[in-house]
Amino acid sequence: MRCLFLASAIATLPLSALACDLALALAVDVSGSVDPTEYHTQMQGLADALRDGVVSEALVKAEAAVMLVQWTGTSRQHLTIPWRRIHTFSDVEAISAEIESAPRHWRNFSTAIGEALQFTLAEWSNAPVCKRNIIDVSGDGVSNEGVQPSSLHPVLTRAGITVNALAIEESEEDLTGYFWTNVIWGGEGAFVVTANSFEDYPDRIRQKLIRETTAQISCALPTCRGLPDQG
C-alpha cells in the first residue's frame, strides 16, 4: 500500500515536489447517539470552522488536501467528500458548502472508531504526497464495536499519519481520557480537544482546526508515538 511508504517517500522527494504541506482527513461520528440536530451542529460547525479566516488562509497557503468521512459501526463508513485540493479561498468555500449540505448516511448504529481510522487510512492511497498528514476524528462515545483504535497505531506510525481527536462529552464520562489513551497517535503534536456538549462543538472544532492547520509539529517519522499535550 502506498500509505505504508509515505514517510520514506517524503524523505526522498526534493523540496520543490512538496507543494502540498497538509493532507487533512475529517472523520465525523454519525452513530446512533447523534440525533439530527447534533448531526447538523457538527456539519455546520465544521463548515464554518473551515471558513474561519485563520484556517482558510492556512489551508490555501499549505495547498492542502482535505476529505470528509462519515462513520459509525462496523463496515459503515462513507467517503462523503474525496480528497479535494485547496488552492484558493473559493476552494475553501466550495468544500465548506458541500459539508454543510451533506446528507447523513446512517442513524442507528454503533461506534467503531478503529474501523473509521482503518477506512480513512486506506484513502491515503488516493492522496497527494504531503509533508504533514492528519486524521481529525470527532466522536461522542468510546469504540464499542470492531477493531480497537489502538491496533491501528503501528500502521499509522509506518504511514507517518497523526491522529487528533475531538471528544464530545455529552453523555460519556471521561471520553477525553479514553481518546488520549486509545485513539490519538503521532508524536508530541498529537492532541485531544474537549467539547462539553454538542453546543460547544462549533467553537471547539474551530480552535482545533486552527491548531492543526497552523502548527508545524505533526510528526511523520516512524519513531513517533502519541503523547499527552503538555501545554
C-alpha positions, 0 to 999 in steps of 0.5 A: 500500500502506498500509505505504508511508504509515505514517510520514506517517500517524503524523505526522498522527494526534493523540496520543490515536489512538496507543494502540498504541506497538509493532507487533512482527513475529517472523520465525523461520528454519525452513530446512533447517539447523534440525533439530527440536530447534533448531526447538523451542529457538527456539519455546520460547525465544521463548515464554518470552522473551515471558513474561519479566516485563520484556517482558510488562509492556512489551508490555501497557503499549505495547498492542502488536501482535505476529505470528509468521512462519515462513520459509525459501526462496523463496515459503515463508513462513507467517503462523503467528500474525496480528497479535494485540493485547496488552492484558493479561498473559493476552494475553501468555500466550495468544500465548506458548502458541500459539508454543510449540505451533506446528507447523513448516511446512517442513524442507528448504529454503533461506534467503531472508531478503529474501523473509521481510522482503518477506512480513512487510512486506506484513502491515503492511497488516493492522496497527494504526497504531503509533508504533514498528514492528519486524521481529525476524528470527532466522536461522542462515545468510546469504540464499542464495536470492531477493531480497537483504535489502538491496533491501528497505531503501528500502521499509522506510525509506518504511514507517518499519519497523526491522529487528533481527536475531538471528544464530545462529552455529552453523555460519556464520562471521561471520553477525553481520557479514553481518546488520549489513551486509545485513539490519538497517535503521532508524536508530541503534536498529537492532541485531544480537544474537549467539547462539553456538549454538542453546543460547544462543538462549533467553537471547539472544532474551530480552535482545533482546526486552527491548531492543526492547520497552523502548527508545524509539529505533526510528526511523520517519522516512524519513531513517533508515538502519541503523547499527552499535550503538555501545554 
